[in-house]
Amino acid sequence: MLKKNEEYIVDIIDNGFQGEGIAKIDGITVFIDQAIKGEKIKIKILKVQTNFAYGKIIEILEKSNNRIDAECSTYKRCGGCNLRHIKYQETLNIKKTVVENCMYKALKKEVKVNDVIGMENPLYYRNKLQYPVGVNKEQKQIMGVYSSRTHNIIPTEECFIQNKECQIIANDIFKFVQENNISAYNEETLKGTLRHIIIRIGVKTNEVLVTLVLNDNNLKNEKELIKYLTEKHKNIKSIVKNFNTKNTNVILGDKTEVIYGDGYIYDILGDYKFKISPLSFYQVNPIQTEILYNTAINNVGVDAHIDPDDIALDLYCGIGTIGIFASKYFKKVYGIEIVKQAIEDAKYNAKINNINNIEFFAGDVEKILPEIIKRDNLKPNVVFVDPPRKGLDKKTIELLKELQPSKIIYISCNPATLARDVALLEEKYELKNVQPVDMFPFTRTH
Ligand SMILES: C[S@@+](CC[C@H](N)C(=O)[O-])C[C@H]1O[C@@H](n2cnc3c(N)ncnc32)[C@H](O)[C@@H]1O
């Protein structure tokens, strides 16, 4: 029987869903953060549950060839890049195995999964920085990333996956916050003004959108802050305040107020220009996004047989990116998305890209899709779905089974729900190709 605080020497037999090392002691599975398959490690047991336990590394006795020195100073405490200690190529192998395992578990058979498409330069890739601001024990302002599994903020002035320009602007805002004694949100008392700093950059256009998430409308020295930032960073096109007074983990509130510029920026993906607003979803890794979208479209086989009468659906379309990429191959594309602002952006994006064969609808796919199908007596030939992590709802899966498009292209950021949904769709469809794309290098797999 395993006991907390006991020490063991174990062989790491695999890496799991979160990249954690896996060992077995007397048939009990032990998860060990930052351990790598093939290593021999002295561990201490941290927690014991009925069928599994958690351990922590005391000493690495035999090191894997895939282990590298993580150059990042916050890495061990931050919950972000939990694969930073592993060679990049091996992280891609781990991610591939995770997809294979998810498929095997859900479909009860081996599925061929292609090698993960990785990045040539897997650093500084994020176009969106999102740092909480809070107070430390001395009640002084603090900005950074949450430490793993907690809401303790680790001061962060450098991050190896963050766009460098976004980091510099965040550091400047925080310097201003400290110098002007702007009040920071305290998660315990629920008091204080500034909760989050969000900075988005159009990597191709170099345009920057700053969002300050506030708990109240008392941002001290607001005008001076705008002047300081926009004089120092000419590429800041807009600054907005977003109000979130709720005690939740959700970062953004519903209400935004533009205090500088137009309230949005542009970015370019492939041949298209996209408007990005503070509340709209936009993929955080633009280099891999182009690869992802082109992979999705190539999997339709459009180059092989373009039928000008084909109809496509882009479900969970965000600001319309996939539908716009695909529009030239189809007679008409229908896009559905729940965030109204994103749909407004999507309509605008179609217009500025001179695309006239796409129609967007704001609402819940589960509810809106059956209505559109009925209204236009639609028989879609191709359906793109790109749902949030929880995957597709049962009603939509049933409808997709009835509609019988010749192809469904399922884009997913969670291999577990993807595999679950594929198992349900398999009653009517054959799984043809599984192509992972590494959208978040060095971070866990979902
Ligand atoms: C993973 S994102 C994909 C967005 C877009 N395809 C892209 O690549 O940028 C998922 C999107 O689904 C939207 N969404 C979440 N639940 C939804 C629902 N029930 N109905 C419609 N859209 C939903 C989210 O707002 C988000 O924009």
The ligand as an SDF file (V2000), in Angstrom:
LIG
                    3D

 27 29  0  0  0  0  0  0  0  0999 V2000
  -12.3040   26.7040  -31.0170 C   0  0  0  0  0  0  0  0  0  0  0  0
  -13.2020   28.1780  -31.4280 S   0  0  0  0  0  0  0  0  0  0  0  0
  -13.1370   28.1330  -33.1750 C   0  0  0  0  0  0  0  0  0  0  0  0
  -13.3620   29.4360  -33.8880 C   0  0  0  0  0  0  0  0  0  0  0  0
  -12.9560   29.5060  -35.3400 C   0  0  0  0  0  0  0  0  0  0  0  0
  -13.3650   28.3320  -36.0890 N   0  0  0  0  0  0  0  0  0  0  0  0
  -11.4860   29.7760  -35.4980 C   0  0  0  0  0  0  0  0  0  0  0  0
  -10.7250   28.9340  -35.9750 O   0  0  0  0  0  0  0  0  0  0  0  0
  -11.0470   30.8870  -35.1300 O   0  0  0  0  0  0  0  0  0  0  0  0
  -14.8120   27.7210  -30.9980 C   0  0  0  0  0  0  0  0  0  0  0  0
  -15.8500   28.7920  -31.2300 C   0  0  0  0  0  0  0  0  0  0  0  0
  -17.1370   28.2600  -30.8990 O   0  0  0  0  0  0  0  0  0  0  0  0
  -17.9290   29.2730  -30.3120 C   0  0  0  0  0  0  0  0  0  0  0  0
  -19.0100   28.5650  -29.5970 N   0  0  0  0  0  0  0  0  0  0  0  0
  -18.9550   27.9730  -28.3820 C   0  0  0  0  0  0  0  0  0  0  0  0
  -20.1120   27.3390  -28.1090 N   0  0  0  0  0  0  0  0  0  0  0  0
  -20.9270   27.5200  -29.1880 C   0  0  0  0  0  0  0  0  0  0  0  0
  -22.2390   27.1010  -29.5240 C   0  0  0  0  0  0  0  0  0  0  0  0
  -22.9620   26.3510  -28.6770 N   0  0  0  0  0  0  0  0  0  0  0  0
  -22.7540   27.4650  -30.7060 N   0  0  0  0  0  0  0  0  0  0  0  0
  -22.0260   28.2280  -31.5730 C   0  0  0  0  0  0  0  0  0  0  0  0
  -20.7660   28.6500  -31.3120 N   0  0  0  0  0  0  0  0  0  0  0  0
  -20.2140   28.3090  -30.1490 C   0  0  0  0  0  0  0  0  0  0  0  0
  -16.9370   30.0530  -29.4800 C   0  0  0  0  0  0  0  0  0  0  0  0
  -17.4190   31.3460  -29.1990 O   0  0  0  0  0  0  0  0  0  0  0  0
  -15.7040   30.0540  -30.3860 C   0  0  0  0  0  0  0  0  0  0  0  0
  -15.7060   31.1810  -31.2340 O   0  0  0  0  0  0  0  0  0  0  0  0
  1  2  1  0
  2  3  1  0
  2 10  1  0
  3  4  1  0
  4  5  1  0
  5  6  1  0
  5  7  1  0
  7  8  2  0
  7  9  1  0
 10 11  1  0
 11 12  1  0
 11 26  1  0
 12 13  1  0
 13 14  1  0
 13 24  1  0
 14 15  1  0
 14 23  1  0
 15 16  2  0
 16 17  1  0
 17 18  1  0
 17 23  2  0
 18 19  1  0
 18 20  2  0
 20 21  1  0
 21 22  2  0
 22 23  1  0
 24 25  1  0
 24 26  1  0
 26 27  1  0
M  CHG  2   2   1   9  -1
M  END
$$$$
